[in-house]
Amino acid sequence: MRRYNGDAGQQTARKKGTVETMEKIMVVIGIWGMCALCALLFIRGASAPVARRKATRRAME
């Protein structure tokens, strides 16, 4: 049989606060990571491949 320990609730509250803070940090990192990935893919898609650039230059001459 377990006895009631009044301090256990305070320890749980401290740990819970740390978990909530880490959870918020992970959400922020996840959002920034997705923004960085989308920017990377957009920039790569917006830039012409080398072969297409050469063909465009030749056509313009």
Buried (B, 14 or more C-beta within 10 A) or exposed (E): EEEEEEEEEEEEEEEEEEEEEEEEEEEEEEEEEEEEEEEEEEEEEEEEEEEEEEEEEEEEE
